[in-house]
Amino acid sequence: MEEVLRGKAHIGTDGEERIMALSGMLADEPANIHDVFVHADFPYPEITLENGERVKIDQAGFQRLRASSNRPDRKKVFAAFLVRFNDFRRTFGAQLNAQLRKDLFYAKARNYKSCLESSLGGDNIPVAVYTSLVDNIDRNLGAFHRYLQLRKRILGVEQLHGYDLSVPLLAGVGPEYPIEEAKKYLLAAFKPLGQDYISAVKKAFAQRWIDVYANAGKRSGGYANGWAYDVHPYILANYNNGYDDMSGLAHELGHAMHFYLSNTHQPFALAAPPRFVVEVAATFNEALLLDHMLKSITDDRERLSLLARFLENIAITVFRAAQISEFELRIHEMVEKGDQLTGDLLNDLYLKIAKKYHGHDQQICVVDDETKSGWMSIPQLYSSFYAYQYAMAYTASAALSELVLGGDLAATERYGGFLSSGGSDYAINLLKKAGVDMTTSKPFELTIRKMNRAMDEMERILGRMGK
């Protein structure tokens, strides 16, 4: 009933609603055209690597090869992929312009003040939550620039470029973690959450909720599904004994325990957590594991490797997501003003924002000209105002984990209540009850503080190592 009353101002007459329903037959076409073009018809380039191997730089090839330890190969891959996309900037511009005009149509038809308000309205997220993310990032780009300087120092390059940002720092450092050993580490890491949580995780391992290893026909990566309300969550993993595999399993167990506790304590209609908070429990578990490992590992190179992974995760989940979010906000504002967006105009804006984020003018990281076409391969732009949720969920979990790891028993109890609440309230209210107010800058400030602590230790370690 509350939802009906809240949405009353945005519901039309029977005839208007019929037209709105019929318009749904057209609404997904910009995204569908983009997906078909990018994944089926796009003429991806081929290049020759320094070892003589001829490779096709499609989406998978780009993800793999831009992380290559061979810098000349990274540079060549980065340029070939993005320059080829730029050749089709007019087509991609028309696709994205159609998506934005669809958003504008629905915002106006539903009597919202803006596309942003329209997109956030369904989940009852205040517009200020989104805009404060962009503002907070702008005020704290110094922390990101510090991370980029550390990356430059560890890679040992004279000048950092955009094609240096995906290569893992200190890859391959540290021991392997077979699944039985990983299980012990995970149970120890989750100890602050209490015995009920530990018992549920043990049940997940003992009762085979987890399909651990890669297999023929199995999808890649990790995945948790908790929609089997009357049974239990299922976790799909492709475990390969590395720290990233163990951390990934911690992530998926966070999802699974969130589903399990919500399903246990909520009726079916209220069990599913709002999408705004679904990543909170997962990234929270990653924070617990990192904290536990850093308490038990004394080797400088291993500690440096773990801290580097932590910072790389923040760089992608917070700063990269915020960069996309700012770009998305600005292009919607332009369409709302009546601008006709073209590939060249989108290129110019994307490059300008990328240069600001990476400190291009201060020579912190050179953003090469081909970066301008990076927006063309971002699928989140076709799910309106979606990327910001990664950053907001991460900052929420960082703030919550700081409280729990600090020994605040009341915070631990509140977090347990959050995991059991499912979708029984709006996302912002659920997090506020857990102890984090996402309408303020505090969660972001706690995240930056945690980030700076990690960089402080990395600099001390690098000093001891003579680097």
GUSE-663959 format. One record per residue (C-alpha): residue number from 1; residue in three letters; x, y, z. Coordinates in pm, whole numbers, plus 50000, padded with zeros to 5 digits. Each point is the difference from the previous one (the first is absolute). Layout:
(site NUM,ALA,(X,Y,Z))
...
This chain:
(site 1,MET,(50000,50000,50000))
(site 2,GLU,(50286,50235,50080))
(site 3,GLU,(50149,49937,49656))
(site 4,VAL,(49666,50071,49832))
(site 5,LEU,(49963,50331,50185))
(site 6,ARG,(50362,50098,49935))
(site 7,GLY,(49961,49935,49628))
(site 8,LYS,(49662,50169,49963))
(site 9,ALA,(50142,50321,49850))
(site 10,HIS,(50176,49798,49730))
(site 11,ILE,(49705,49788,49880))
(site 12,GLY,(49787,50109,49705))
(site 13,THR,(49647,49932,49885))
(site 14,ASP,(49898,49661,49865))
(site 15,GLY,(50061,50119,49644))
(site 16,GLU,(50339,50150,50087))
(site 17,GLU,(50107,49684,50180))
(site 18,ARG,(49900,49792,49697))
(site 19,ILE,(50223,50210,49777))
(site 20,MET,(50283,49976,50254))
(site 21,ALA,(49963,49622,50007))
(site 22,LEU,(50006,49978,49620))
(site 23,SER,(50310,50220,49986))
(site 24,GLY,(50183,49723,50180))
(site 25,MET,(50022,49816,49668))
(site 26,LEU,(50245,50269,49886))
(site 27,ALA,(50174,50087,50325))
(site 28,ASP,(50273,49735,49992))
(site 29,GLU,(50101,50047,49637))
(site 30,PRO,(50297,50238,50056))
(site 31,ALA,(50155,49748,50242))
(site 32,ASN,(49917,49705,49772))
(site 33,ILE,(50156,50168,49696))
(site 34,HIS,(50311,50087,50202))
(site 35,ASP,(50035,49643,50128))
(site 36,VAL,(49959,49841,49656))
(site 37,PHE,(50243,50243,49841))
(site 38,VAL,(50267,49965,50272))
(site 39,HIS,(49974,49624,50050))
(site 40,ALA,(49907,49870,49653))
(site 41,ASP,(50072,50243,49716))
(site 42,PHE,(50280,50229,50115))
(site 43,PRO,(50322,49962,49793))
(site 44,TYR,(50252,49961,50280))
(site 45,PRO,(50362,50067,49897))
(site 46,GLU,(50286,49752,49987))
(site 47,ILE,(50355,50083,50101))
(site 48,THR,(50335,49824,50022))
(site 49,LEU,(50153,49978,50347))
(site 50,GLU,(50371,50037,50063))
(site 51,ASN,(50043,49621,50009))
(site 52,GLY,(49856,49976,49647))
(site 53,GLU,(49659,49867,50108))
(site 54,ARG,(49706,50133,49798))
(site 55,VAL,(49702,50074,50227))
(site 56,LYS,(49649,50136,49960))
(site 57,ILE,(49921,50284,50240))
(site 58,ASP,(49635,49928,50073))
(site 59,GLN,(49841,50065,50340))
(site 60,ALA,(50156,49695,50164))
(site 61,GLY,(50335,50060,49831))
(site 62,PHE,(50005,50361,50114))
(site 63,GLN,(49925,49905,50362))
(site 64,ARG,(50278,49741,49998))
(site 65,LEU,(50272,50179,49804))
(site 66,ARG,(49972,50344,50156))
(site 67,ALA,(50113,49826,50321))
(site 68,SER,(50311,49862,49826))
(site 69,SER,(50335,50045,50174))
(site 70,ASN,(50144,50103,49660))
(site 71,ARG,(49959,50378,49988))
(site 72,PRO,(50043,50050,49623))
(site 73,ASP,(49730,49735,49945))
(site 74,ARG,(49768,50176,50246))
(site 75,LYS,(50047,50329,49818))
(site 76,LYS,(49933,49843,49662))
(site 77,VAL,(49692,49811,50122))
(site 78,PHE,(49855,50308,50171))
(site 79,ALA,(50041,50218,49691))
(site 80,ALA,(49876,49741,49748))
(site 81,PHE,(49683,49923,50195))
(site 82,LEU,(49898,50359,50073))
(site 83,VAL,(50096,50144,49661))
(site 84,ARG,(49784,49739,49828))
(site 85,PHE,(49706,50098,50221))
(site 86,ASN,(50059,50364,49913))
(site 87,ASP,(49956,49914,49632))
(site 88,PHE,(49634,49932,50083))
(site 89,ARG,(49942,50297,50234))
(site 90,ARG,(49708,50128,49794))
(site 91,THR,(49817,49667,50029))
(site 92,PHE,(50069,49967,50372))
(site 93,GLY,(49903,50362,50050))
(site 94,ALA,(49663,49939,49834))
(site 95,GLN,(49942,49689,50214))
(site 96,LEU,(50075,50175,50328))
(site 97,ASN,(49807,50312,49898))
(site 98,ALA,(49695,49778,49942))
(site 99,GLN,(50044,49844,50345))
(site 100,LEU,(50017,50342,50166))
(site 101,ARG,(49692,50128,49814))
(site 102,LYS,(49813,49690,50114))
(site 103,ASP,(50096,50088,50359))
(site 104,LEU,(49883,50357,49946))
(site 105,PHE,(49667,49881,49856))
(site 106,TYR,(49924,49786,50305))
(site 107,ALA,(50113,50272,50242))
(site 108,LYS,(49765,50254,49842))
(site 109,ALA,(49713,49755,49956))
(site 110,ARG,(50026,49900,50368))
(site 111,ASN,(50018,50361,50123))
(site 112,TYR,(50353,49987,50136))
(site 113,LYS,(50223,50307,50008))
(site 114,SER,(50293,49822,49836))
(site 115,CYS,(50119,49670,49858))
(site 116,LEU,(50201,49944,50318))
(site 117,GLU,(49698,50049,50227))
(site 118,SER,(49800,49766,49776))
(site 119,SER,(50263,49727,50012))
(site 120,LEU,(50050,50017,50377))
(site 121,GLY,(49632,50046,50080))
(site 122,GLY,(49909,49633,49971))
(site 123,ASP,(50239,49910,50284))
(site 124,ASN,(49919,50319,50194))
(site 125,ILE,(50363,50115,49989))
(site 126,PRO,(50042,50376,50055))
(site 127,VAL,(50165,50183,49709))
(site 128,ALA,(50249,50144,50249))
(site 129,VAL,(50148,49651,50055))
(site 130,TYR,(50109,49991,49635))
(site 131,THR,(50119,50358,49971))
(site 132,SER,(50190,49978,50329))
(site 133,LEU,(50196,49706,49860))
(site 134,VAL,(50121,50216,49710))
(site 135,ASP,(50076,50292,50234))
(site 136,ASN,(50181,49780,50256))
(site 137,ILE,(50216,49846,49729))
(site 138,ASP,(50092,50344,49868))
(site 139,ARG,(50110,50106,50348))
(site 140,ASN,(50205,49684,50055))
(site 141,LEU,(50171,49946,49666))
(site 142,GLY,(50326,50062,50186))
(site 143,ALA,(49970,49653,50156))
(site 144,PHE,(49953,49842,49657))
(site 145,HIS,(50295,50197,49863))
(site 146,ARG,(50209,49872,50292))
(site 147,TYR,(49906,49645,49902))
(site 148,LEU,(50102,50070,49640))
(site 149,GLN,(50337,50128,50120))
(site 150,LEU,(50045,49679,50200))
(site 151,ARG,(49910,49796,49692))
(site 152,LYS,(50261,50192,49800))
(site 153,ARG,(50260,49935,50271))
(site 154,ILE,(49933,49625,50021))
(site 155,LEU,(49991,49953,49621))
(site 156,GLY,(50322,50198,49972))
(site 157,VAL,(49887,50211,49702))
(site 158,GLU,(50117,50354,49933))
(site 159,GLN,(49650,50117,49904))
(site 160,LEU,(49674,49818,50077))
(site 161,HIS,(49753,49967,49711))
(site 162,GLY,(49643,49875,49974))
(site 163,TYR,(50123,49670,49858))
(site 164,ASP,(50189,49936,50328))
(site 165,LEU,(49690,49999,50221))
(site 166,SER,(49881,49641,49950))
(site 167,VAL,(50323,49807,50047))
(site 168,PRO,(49991,49832,50344))
(site 169,LEU,(50252,50127,50254))
(site 170,LEU,(50224,49723,50141))
(site 171,ALA,(49807,49724,49824))
(site 172,GLY,(50086,49648,50111))
(site 173,VAL,(50136,50104,50340))
(site 174,GLY,(49894,49789,50296))
(site 175,PRO,(49906,49636,50067))
(site 176,GLU,(49715,49798,49857))
(site 177,TYR,(49685,49936,50201))
(site 178,PRO,(49845,49657,49928))
(site 179,ILE,(49628,49996,50073))
(site 180,GLU,(50027,49826,50340))
(site 181,GLU,(50261,50251,50114))
(site 182,ALA,(49794,50287,49859))
(site 183,LYS,(49702,49877,50199))
(site 184,LYS,(50200,50035,50324))
(site 185,TYR,(50110,50352,49911))
(site 186,LEU,(49646,50103,49908))
(site 187,LEU,(49846,49864,50320))
(site 188,ALA,(50266,50180,50203))
(site 189,ALA,(49944,50322,49807))
(site 190,PHE,(49623,49989,50054))
(site 191,LYS,(50036,49944,50376))
(site 192,PRO,(49905,50363,50088))
(site 193,LEU,(49651,49935,49857))
(site 194,GLY,(49914,49744,50267))
(site 195,GLN,(49926,49632,50032))
(site 196,ASP,(49672,50000,49807))
(site 197,TYR,(50175,50139,49694))
(site 198,ILE,(50288,49752,50036))
(site 199,SER,(49754,49711,50031))
(site 200,ALA,(49824,50105,49681))
(site 201,VAL,(50332,50017,49810))
(site 202,LYS,(50097,49655,50130))
(site 203,LYS,(49663,49871,49882))
(site 204,ALA,(50069,50145,49654))
(site 205,PHE,(50324,49802,49976))
(site 206,ALA,(49868,49681,50163))
(site 207,GLN,(49675,49980,49802))
(site 208,ARG,(50154,50080,49662))
(site 209,TRP,(49839,50335,49936))
(site 210,ILE,(50323,50083,49816))
(site 211,ASP,(50108,49858,49665))
(site 212,VAL,(50371,50070,50049))
(site 213,TYR,(50202,49916,49690))
(site 214,ALA,(49993,50080,49629))
(site 215,ASN,(49831,49744,49777))
(site 216,ALA,(49906,49949,49636))
(site 217,GLY,(49711,50225,49900))
(site 218,LYS,(50013,50195,50325))
(site 219,ARG,(49983,50379,49981))
(site 220,SER,(50309,50192,50105))
(site 221,GLY,(50046,50211,50313))
(site 222,GLY,(49799,49978,50319))
(site 223,TYR,(49627,50019,50056))
(site 224,ALA,(49752,49967,50287))
(site 225,ASN,(49629,49931,49959))
(site 226,GLY,(49767,50021,50297))
(site 227,TRP,(49665,49998,49827))
(site 228,ALA,(49917,49641,50100))
(site 229,TYR,(49815,50140,50301))
(site 230,ASP,(49898,49670,50162))
(site 231,VAL,(50335,49824,49946))
(site 232,HIS,(50331,50188,50040))
(site 233,PRO,(50229,50222,49792))
(site 234,TYR,(50228,49847,49738))
(site 235,ILE,(50355,50120,49925))
(site 236,LEU,(50180,49938,49675))
(site 237,ALA,(50379,50044,50015))
(site 238,ASN,(50300,49922,49782))
(site 239,TYR,(50250,49955,50280))
(site 240,ASN,(50368,49992,49903))
(site 241,ASN,(50183,50024,50336))
(site 242,GLY,(50108,50365,49975))
(site 243,TYR,(49930,50279,50248))
(site 244,ASP,(49764,50160,49749))
(site 245,ASP,(49804,49672,49989))
(site 246,MET,(49974,49994,50379))
(site 247,SER,(49896,50365,50009))
(site 248,GLY,(49749,49933,49723))
(site 249,LEU,(49852,49715,50201))
(site 250,ALA,(49974,50232,50303))
(site 251,HIS,(49811,50242,49772))
(site 252,GLU,(49753,49737,49879))
(site 253,LEU,(49951,49869,50354))
(site 254,GLY,(49904,50355,50096))
(site 255,HIS,(49726,49992,49739))
(site 256,ALA,(49893,49650,50104))
(site 257,MET,(49981,50082,50371))
(site 258,HIS,(49804,50317,49923))
(site 259,PHE,(49748,49793,49804))
(site 260,TYR,(49996,49720,50258))
(site 261,LEU,(49939,50225,50301))
(site 262,SER,(49743,50212,49814))
(site 263,ASN,(49816,49691,49878))
(site 264,THR,(50006,49858,50353))
(site 265,HIS,(49863,50312,50168))
(site 266,GLN,(49772,50154,49736))
(site 267,PRO,(49690,49882,49814))
(site 268,PHE,(50047,49930,49632))
(site 269,ALA,(49861,50336,49887))
(site 270,LEU,(50255,50193,50208))
(site 271,ALA,(50300,49769,49981))
(site 272,ALA,(50189,50143,49699))
(site 273,PRO,(50240,50280,50100))
(site 274,PRO,(49974,50328,49801))
(site 275,ARG,(50252,50014,49714))
(site 276,PHE,(50167,50305,50160))
(site 277,VAL,(50130,49785,50288))
(site 278,VAL,(50066,49662,49835))
(site 279,GLU,(50378,50055,49980))
(site 280,VAL,(50037,50122,50360))
(site 281,ALA,(50014,49658,50165))
(site 282,ALA,(50236,49867,49733))
(site 283,THR,(50258,50279,50021))
(site 284,PHE,(49965,49998,50380))
(site 285,ASN,(50128,49641,50004))
(site 286,GLU,(50295,50095,49780))
(site 287,ALA,(50093,50266,50258))
(site 288,LEU,(49982,49745,50284))
(site 289,LEU,(50225,49758,49811))
(site 290,LEU,(50258,50267,49916))
(site 291,ASP,(50010,50117,50362))
(site 292,HIS,(50050,49643,50124))
(site 293,MET,(50274,49924,49746))
(site 294,LEU,(50191,50318,50077))
(site 295,LYS,(49995,49906,50370))
(site 296,SER,(50153,49660,49925))
(site 297,ILE,(50251,50077,49720))
(site 298,THR,(50336,50159,50082))
(site 299,ASP,(50186,49963,49668))
(site 300,ASP,(50037,50346,49842))
(site 301,ARG,(49942,49890,49642))
(site 302,GLU,(49687,49805,50090))
(site 303,ARG,(49862,50293,50200))
(site 304,LEU,(50081,50237,49715))
(site 305,SER,(49820,49770,49757))
(site 306,LEU,(49686,49984,50218))
(site 307,LEU,(49994,50376,50050))
(site 308,ALA,(50049,50055,49626))
(site 309,ARG,(49701,49775,49926))
(site 310,PHE,(49793,50198,50249))
(site 311,LEU,(50090,50329,49832))
(site 312,GLU,(49941,49862,49652))
(site 313,ASN,(49652,49897,50114))
(site 314,ILE,(49926,50351,50131))
(site 315,ALA,(50133,50152,49677))
(site 316,ILE,(49753,49797,49793))
(site 317,THR,(49701,49975,50234))
(site 318,VAL,(50000,50358,50131))
(site 319,PHE,(50196,50235,49775))
(site 320,ARG,(49935,49832,49665))
(site 321,ALA,(49629,49963,50085))
(site 322,ALA,(49986,50365,50106))
(site 323,GLN,(50168,50109,49676))
(site 324,ILE,(49733,49818,49799))
(site 325,SER,(49732,50145,50229))
(site 326,GLU,(50115,50358,49946))
(site 327,PHE,(50013,49948,49623))
(site 328,GLU,(49650,49852,50006))
(site 329,LEU,(49863,50287,50209))
(site 330,ARG,(50149,50265,49769))
(site 331,ILE,(49870,49845,49678))
(site 332,HIS,(49649,49967,50143))
(site 333,GLU,(50013,50366,50102))
(site 334,MET,(50102,50093,49646))
(site 335,VAL,(49708,49809,49849))
(site 336,GLU,(49763,50159,50250))
(site 337,LYS,(50118,50341,49875))
(site 338,GLY,(49913,49897,49644))
(site 339,ASP,(50350,49916,49872))
(site 340,GLN,(50039,49745,49722))
(site 341,LEU,(50282,49771,50105))
(site 342,THR,(50251,49881,49740))
(site 343,GLY,(50295,49766,50019))
(site 344,ASP,(50247,50289,49982))
(site 345,LEU,(49824,50193,50276))
(site 346,LEU,(49992,49691,50223))
(site 347,ASN,(50368,49939,49926))
(site 348,ASP,(50092,50350,50113))
(site 349,LEU,(49807,49975,50326))
(site 350,TYR,(50126,49650,50085))
(site 351,LEU,(50362,50101,49939))
(site 352,LYS,(49962,50315,50212))
(site 353,ILE,(49862,49804,50297))
(site 354,ALA,(50263,49725,49962))
(site 355,LYS,(50279,50260,50004))
(site 356,LYS,(49861,50158,50316))
(site 357,TYR,(49973,49667,50181))
(site 358,HIS,(50349,49884,49908))
(site 359,GLY,(50184,50326,50059))
(site 360,HIS,(50101,50034,49635))
(site 361,ASP,(50078,50374,50025))
(site 362,GLN,(50222,49935,50304))
(site 363,GLN,(50181,49720,49810))
(site 364,ILE,(49889,49743,50260))
(site 365,CYS,(49863,49768,49731))
(site 366,VAL,(49998,50084,49631))
(site 367,VAL,(49657,49947,49846))
(site 368,ASP,(50079,49930,49636))
(site 369,ASP,(49769,50136,49731))
(site 370,GLU,(49859,49658,49906))
(site 371,THR,(49844,49982,50349))
(site 372,LYS,(49725,50232,49873))
(site 373,SER,(49810,49707,49846))
(site 374,GLY,(49996,49797,50323))
(site 375,TRP,(49632,50076,50061))
(site 376,MET,(49896,49798,49696))
(site 377,SER,(50066,49662,50163))
(site 378,ILE,(49841,50074,50341))
(site 379,PRO,(49680,49789,50018))
(site 380,GLN,(49884,50167,50325))
(site 381,LEU,(49915,50315,49803))
(site 382,TYR,(49702,49808,49862))
(site 383,SER,(49872,49924,50354))
(site 384,SER,(49927,50353,50106))
(site 385,PHE,(50196,50126,50302))
(site 386,TYR,(50114,49653,50103))
(site 387,ALA,(50377,50029,50043))
(site 388,TYR,(49979,50229,50306))
(site 389,GLN,(49862,49710,50203))
(site 390,TYR,(50339,49825,49993))
(site 391,ALA,(50167,50300,50161))
(site 392,MET,(49723,50062,50252))
(site 393,ALA,(49980,49635,50108))
(site 394,TYR,(50378,49987,50041))
(site 395,THR,(50012,50313,50215))
(site 396,ALA,(49709,49871,50208))
(site 397,SER,(50174,49666,50063))
(site 398,ALA,(50330,50175,50074))
(site 399,ALA,(49831,50214,50263))
(site 400,LEU,(49815,49705,50154))
(site 401,SER,(50309,49778,50006))
(site 402,GLU,(50201,50277,50170))
(site 403,LEU,(49744,50007,50281))
(site 404,VAL,(49985,49622,50039))
(site 405,LEU,(50377,49948,49982))
(site 406,GLY,(50039,50278,50254))
(site 407,GLY,(49826,49776,50253))
(site 408,ASP,(49669,50187,50012))
(site 409,LEU,(49764,49723,50117))
(site 410,ALA,(49692,50214,49940))
(site 411,ALA,(50117,50055,49640))
(site 412,THR,(50045,49625,49955))
(site 413,GLU,(49647,49937,50127))
(site 414,ARG,(49859,50269,49769))
(site 415,TYR,(50183,49847,49704))
(site 416,GLY,(49847,49661,50079))
(site 417,GLY,(49661,50168,49997))
(site 418,PHE,(50078,50150,49660))
(site 419,LEU,(50087,49656,49857))
(site 420,SER,(49669,49864,50129))
(site 421,SER,(49786,50289,49873))
(site 422,GLY,(49980,49907,49632))
(site 423,GLY,(49776,50250,49823))
(site 424,SER,(49788,50088,50303))
(site 425,ASP,(50088,50369,49967))
(site 426,TYR,(50151,50243,49750))
(site 427,ALA,(50374,49961,49941))
(site 428,ILE,(50097,50332,50157))
(site 429,ASN,(49799,49916,50314))
(site 430,LEU,(50151,49651,50024))
(site 431,LEU,(50352,50142,49995))
(site 432,LYS,(49909,50276,50245))
(site 433,LYS,(49872,49738,50246))
(site 434,ALA,(50329,49814,49953))
(site 435,GLY,(50188,50314,50098))
(site 436,VAL,(50089,50165,49669))
(site 437,ASP,(49823,50309,49869))
(site 438,MET,(50057,50011,49624))
(site 439,THR,(49852,50350,49978))
(site 440,THR,(50315,50130,50174))
(site 441,SER,(50366,50002,49898))
(site 442,LYS,(50113,49791,50300))
(site 443,PRO,(50004,49657,49826))
(site 444,PHE,(50214,50145,49722))
(site 445,GLU,(50233,50168,50250))
(site 446,LEU,(50049,49668,50184))
(site 447,THR,(50082,49829,49668))
(site 448,ILE,(50261,50262,49912))
(site 449,ARG,(50147,49974,50350))
(site 450,LYS,(50031,49624,49959))
(site 451,MET,(50155,50048,49656))
(site 452,ASN,(50259,50244,50137))
(site 453,ARG,(50091,49761,50282))
(site 454,ALA,(50071,49730,49743))
(site 455,MET,(50216,50237,49796))
(site 456,ASP,(50187,50110,50314))
(site 457,GLU,(50099,49640,50066))
(site 458,MET,(50090,49936,49636))
(site 459,GLU,(50236,50296,50006))
(site 460,ARG,(50162,49873,50321))
(site 461,ILE,(50048,49656,49843))
(site 462,LEU,(50141,50146,49679))
(site 463,GLY,(50241,50206,50214))
(site 464,ARG,(50120,49687,50182))
(site 465,MET,(50044,49824,49664))
(site 466,GLY,(50207,50290,49868))
(site 467,LYS,(49751,50086,49725))
